[in-house]
């Protein structure tokens, strides 16, 4: 057992030794003991993006911490199961860093596991590309990931499919990828079933726009990958603001029959780090899992990618 194995085992034991209520109390007290500038920074960040719950201690609102405490209390065994599945030390250290950040506001370990050597999604120790790749970019935004894919691996692709839900962002995506050969750009959402949904705009960044069943906003077609792409795919990247689980459910035939490599964001929902590996293993049990952190902030780890290879 190495040092990270011991640290993770202790974290699991600490969480399992107390009730959810007491766990929340510990975590809230930990937050309240942070320097004021860090508390304010986290509060602004959580309220700005809205994925994890509100945090406004001055008005007695600790929703973000309550949700984290509930997830840890109810699913620490699931997180431990994922820890055992992770295929390298860096991944295990990263999972420990994230959970210990939730539990104890550990910023130092998060800083140590931040990846510096590769572009997001394209870790050359993990992802190797051959000829005739069919790359699917879910949440293509302005095309940064697709352009990074080409920069990292050259024109190895047979086809690139890009999906984006926001019309004005899609217009810029078309301009940015106008010179990319064999790129198929689709103004569509991707989910577990076909239909139409509303694009809910984030007031701070269009990168955080989400799909909702109702409300105000532009409606957009939603498709499943199984129905929308008829050829075999080799790589699927998904960073779609909390819709990653639905996208995987709608790609089950591609995953079962073709075993594409999967690069999936696992930070928009508290359960994603354990739930998404479970979903993938329910489709095929021969994937190896890796976890990488490329976020810009050590205060709260985002830009977490699960590699299923």
Secondary structure, DSSP 8 states (H G I E B T S, - for coil): --HHHHHHHHHHHHHHTS-HHHHHHHHHHHHHTS-HHHHHHHHHHHHHH-SS---BGGGTB-HHHHHHHHHHHHHHHHHHHHHHHB-SHHHHHHHHHHHHHHHH--HHHHHHHB--SS-TT--TTT----TTEEEEEET-TTSHHHHHHHHHH-S-EEEEEEEE--HHHHHHHHHHTTT-TTEEEEE-EE-SS-EEEEEE--SS-GGG-EEESSSSSEEEEEE-HHHH--S--SEEEE--TT-HHHHHHTTHHHHHHH--EEEEE--SSTTHHHHHHHHHHHH-S---EEEEE--S-SSS---EEEEE-
